[in-house]
């Protein structure tokens, strides 16, 4: 007989560990297990090992609400974030609930007994393992852990140097004194370029189009002062409030006064690189700020590398790879010993696994998102997906609180199923993209696979932390859309 848990959490990264803490504190009577396909916890922060890997969100908001970030650097590197997660697991006795090497491939729901049967493969034994649960909480992130995204570059087979994708960084890659091209203009490229210039001969960031870039210190002076005079938790709470408020103010400004924000951002870049640098070509996107994520440059490290001549930016399109580098549309040829394809992620729906409800395979593109965390017609399941305009954990924390509210409500009402169902007035909704008004390539490539967003609540995927706090913490659970019922038959 399959082992049964009240809740199965898929993924032991930021979201999954946060889910465990909330389940233990808000639903202590519920049993749970975390299934992690890899051999260690941390998700993103264990997977990515490229030079300089770091967060582009401050740790006072990327950190959990319940665990203060106390390190000096508020813009932290990957190893520091991973250590923070290990501390969280240790302090809350979560480790015993994690089953590593259990890759989930399929989940099947039965309304007869209100249970999911979750199919995994145990990498240690090679055996298929089935477990059951009443509630399935997907905390597996939004991108494929198998491979990153690399465009179909012409002539790539001709190149005789080394090609690396940041998602699969070789442990002993030697780039000392080498000529390196980093293809891309996103957060990964902005991190790699200054980090590699420490020992590389020269690093060129080759971009098809520019990205908005903003520099800020990697420490938070306000947080430093607050910690001197206030208790740790209070100082953290106030810093978190300051930062979330500023994030929302800045984002709102980009929506209401995009040209003003654009001018301010470009003015800061010009101040960094001087009047002779071609900011219009290399740092002026065609879109408005926050139509895609802004890239953070801590302590001006990218600009420092450019000013020192250790790094350069080329804005052009690749015509073809050659034996020794790449040929560009302008006719220029760039030589390289190593080419890094920092060209993005492969976005996926809910952990690259199959979902079946009462014998019917779920096509998530045909569902409607409920509050950005559940799906029309899919019972007893939620997924954690963070913000595109703020720190991931802000929303994953709120989602965890909401899931625990749902579980406690079912206990209180003696129900065992909760399913978002379209009402009569919802049937004529206009469909919008699951993430609206965000033109990042990794989103646009796969948005057709994602659930639809409606034109009114609760069939929306909010990207507003202030509104979400009210929705997830205070809004009625029994809202006429989320249907609470008993199973057809209960079997043990």
Secondary structure, DSSP 8 states (H G I E B T S, - for coil): --EEEEEEEE--SHHHHHHHHHHHHH-TTS-EEEEESSSSS-THHHH--STT-B-SS-HHHHS-TTS---SSBSS-BHHHHHHHHHHHHHHTT-GGGEEETEEEEEEEEETTTTEEEEEEEETTT--EEEEEEEEEEE---SB-SS-------TTGGG--SEEE-GGG--TT---TT-EEEEE--SHHHHHHHHHHTTTSSEEEEEESS---EEEE-SB-HHHHHHHHHS-HHHHHHHHHHHHHHHHHHHHHHHHH-HHHHHHHHHHHHHHHH-TTS-HHHHS--SS-TTSS--EEEETTHHHHHHHTTSEEEEE--EEEE-SSEEEETTS-EEE-SEEEE-----B-SGGG-EEEETTEE--GGGSBEETTTEETT--SEEE----SSS-HHHHHHHHHHHHHHHHHHHHHHT--EEEE---GGGTT---B-SS-S---HHHHTTGGGS-BB-SSTTSS----HHHHHHHHHHS-S--SSEEEE--S----
